[in-house]
Amino acid sequence: MPSEFNITPFLQKGENTVSILVAKWCDGSYLEDQDFYRLSGIFRDIYLLARDKNHIRDYFVHTELSGDYNDAKITLDLETVGDGNVETVLLDLHGNRLDGGLNKTEFEIENAEKWTAETPNLYYLLLKMGSEVICEPVGIRSIQISPKGELLINGVSVLLKGVNRHDSHPTKGYVTSYEDMEYDLLQMKKLNINAVRTSHYPNAPEFYHLCDRLGFYVIDETDIEIHGFTTRFGGGPGYEPYHMDWLCEMPEWEEAFVERIRRMVERDKNRPCVIFWSLGNESGYGRNHDAMSHWIRQRDASRLIHFEGACLLENPNTDEPYRGKSAAVDVYSRMYPSIDEWERICMEEKNCPVFLCEYAHAMGNGPGSIEDYLRIFRKYENAIGGCVWEWADHVIEKDGKYYYGGDFGEIPHDGNFCVDGLVFPDRSFKAGSLNIKQNYADLFAEYLGDGKIKISSDYRFRTADETVTVTLDCDGKQTRLLTQKLNLPAGESMVLEIPLGEISCNEGAYLNVAFSLSENMPWAKAGYETSFKQFILLEKPQNLTVHPGGTIAVDEDKEFITVSGESFTYRFNKMYGGFESMFCNGREWLAERSTFGVWRAPTDNDRSIKLKWGTYYENYRNNEGLNLSSMHCYSTDLTEVTDSKVVFVSRCNISARSKAPIVKFSVKYTIAADGTILHEISGKVRENAPFLPRFGAEYLLTAGSENISYYGMGNGENYIDLCAHVKMGWYNTTASDEYVPYIRPQEHGNHTNVKRITVKDGGNVLTVRAAEQVEFSAGHFTAANLENAAHSFELTPRKETVLRIDYKVSGIGSNSCGPELLPKYRFDEKNFKYTFQVSAAKLEKENF
């Protein structure tokens, strides 16, 4: 918060020197223990302000709407120093004078243009006293709670689709310029975000003016967090959430608490974007919080009061029950509940707004499972939304490389726990960012059948004027069916009728409905896609039969089965259960023996389950040791040999040393005379095993296996619970481009619902076809390469390409600081089967 010092009594004629001493630690440090890097200095503007002796000391602009929310009254509280009059002038949105006069403090407006995040309409109030003129933006809006617990802005229920934001910059630390703040907000707009929690301190004043102008609802948070008290005594991974000797209960600290809320409210009280005053973060709950709330209610009754601690802990100074919301706050707020707990809260607190001040921890690859939270937001009227944790990865950039906690020898530290942003440090988007964009969308499409598409608007105030485009995708070929500019009033729906006709496809037909900006906006140009939805019209399973014809030769000894045809020779190791060589058309495709595996490089959101999977040698006795697991072959039997095909079955398991097998499986290989290899896999997971990271075939392809085309969910990485941002289609990529540079290397690059994959090297192509679907990834790093590197810059791409063809990959979730992965997104089946086919050929008709 700004500090003001009247230095007039100390000035002397001539040149004066003003010195500032920055104290690294003080008693206020006990109230400022947020989860971020510890940096020292002055991070916001310093300026000298010379004013007339007679001047405006303070003002408070109040707006009041009529019962029908059409007309408005603006009232101005003025505090001046010295004698003199104040001339006030009210200007409309276009700068035209509406009213004004000497010492005029009340203004009435008929059919007022109201402020919301969707319609950030601003009037301007000019205040002139002496030589000074102040231009104050004025947003007319009201904030209420309905009897059903809805959050009402101007009488209309709104949903907060928000994000938490720290001041963070990779090279400037806490220093964020006007341009930095504006860029953050413009990027948020691109992701359909409409709310920001200033975690966990007030932002620079310019930030709020930007939110007024661009349109964001703001939860303005006081600079109070006494996080350090939660782990004073150690002894476990959890927090001590409250103790009577915490500062929030000490009377001698009351003024320190109240002063912080007072300074924030007095500074930001005229900002229409601010809808909640927040009493801080993770600081227990006690008498001093009650004192803060009491002061706010005396000063500003127009906004709601928020504090998660007052909803989580019993206040010993009252007779209120343990559960539920304290009278000190207006909103029931929680962090990181499970989906079931969140829904229970919405049902039990049915007359009160319920809000997730933090959810969907966006650390590394993720967050997943967002649509499950949004389903609750839209199901219950009192579920007013939430704020994803958090906006941007915290890093220190040095020599073009990103570093995090502990990299500079400091103790204690939180490692990469603050690398937890929805966007990268440079604010570029991740899969998690784009997934949020889709889930936070304001326009929805629903396919009703027979070519009818229902378009619904989730806008609460503005008429949707986006352009809707409908295309038909058959086997990856696009046909545009309709382009139309919408004129859809807020909250209403319409039905489009599309003449589809007879649909013919070999693999799949999909209807794509996309919404884009019709005009340039401050955050994006016309044509920017705001959201889309894809509908399955037809999907055909593929009949992967072995075609007769041609001749084939087989040779078997104690160690190998060697199969040869006109243009290929394959060598299979019977002892290890994998192909040693796949030589076709003069090219060797395998750099190492093929295998099957279950391990993936743990994501940040795997930080709890990986303790069961096994990633720390010290805990090897108590986990499955999956990071050290490998495939073991029981037997390989040649079962059928004809002139045109060879069939053999390999029975295997995957286990770690000194561990019971985690999965037992068999693979039936059928090799045709044309070189096609049919894989039919049947597996059984051990009954008492935890859910698996994945299961699938792994091929290390020789150098040059770079260009990849696939028919599946794209473009970009996706997982079973992180896929709203992708759609079915044909996509071209490279093994190098599939890499996602998460600050700490981890699992990435997966694709779901994949029907076909082709890998090209010059004139040679390796093709994978799925009977129904597979998941796949391709890149230049093994799971061990990723897991053993602490930073992305430590990785050196290998020349070979790692190709995974998986039955299933578990979802991502947000368990880095949140609930466990939902069961429906886990690879938790005990019995499974899948089939795919691999073939190599000279490139003829494949489209790259």
Secondary structure, 3 states (H helix, E strand, C coil): CCCCCCCHHHCCCCCCCCCCCCCCCCHHHHHECCCCCCCCCCCCCCCCCCCCCCEEEEEEEEEEECCCCCCEEEEEEEEEECCCCCEEEEECCCCCEEEEEECCCEEEECCCCCECCCCECCEEEEEEECCEEEEEEECCCCEEECCCCCEEECCEECCEEEEECCCCECCCECCCCHHHHHHHHHHHHHCCCCEEECCCCCCCHHHHHHHHHHCCEEEEECCCECHHHHHCCCCCCCCCCCCCCCHHHCHHHHHHHHHHHHHHHHHHCCCCCEEEEECCCCCCCCHHHHHHHHHHHHHCCCCEEECCHHHHCCCCCCCCCCCCCCCCCCCEEEECCCHHHHHHHHHHCCCCCEEEEEECCCCCCCCCCHHHHHHHHHHCCCEEEEEECCCECCCEEECCEEECCCCCCCCCCCCCCCCCCCECCCCCECHHHHHHHHHCCCEEEEEEECCEEEEEECCCCCCECCEEEEEEEECCEEEEEEEEECCECCCCEEEEECCCCCCCCCCEEEEEEEEECCCCECCECCCCEEEEEEEEEEECCCCCCCCCCCCCEEEECCCEEEEECCCEEEEEECCCCEEEEEEECCEECECCCCEEECCCCCCHHHCCCHHHHCCCHHHHHHCCCHHHCEEEEEEEEEEEECCCEEEEEEEEEEECCCCCCCEEEEEEEEEECCCCEEEEEEEEECCCCCCECEEEEEEEECCCCCEEEEEEEECCCCECCECCCCEEEEEEEECCCCCCCCCCCCCCCCEEEEEEEEEEECCEEEEEEEEEEEEEEEECCCHHHHHCCCCHHHCCCCCCEEEEEEEEECCCCCCCCCCCCCHHHCECCCEEEEEEEEEEEECCCCCC
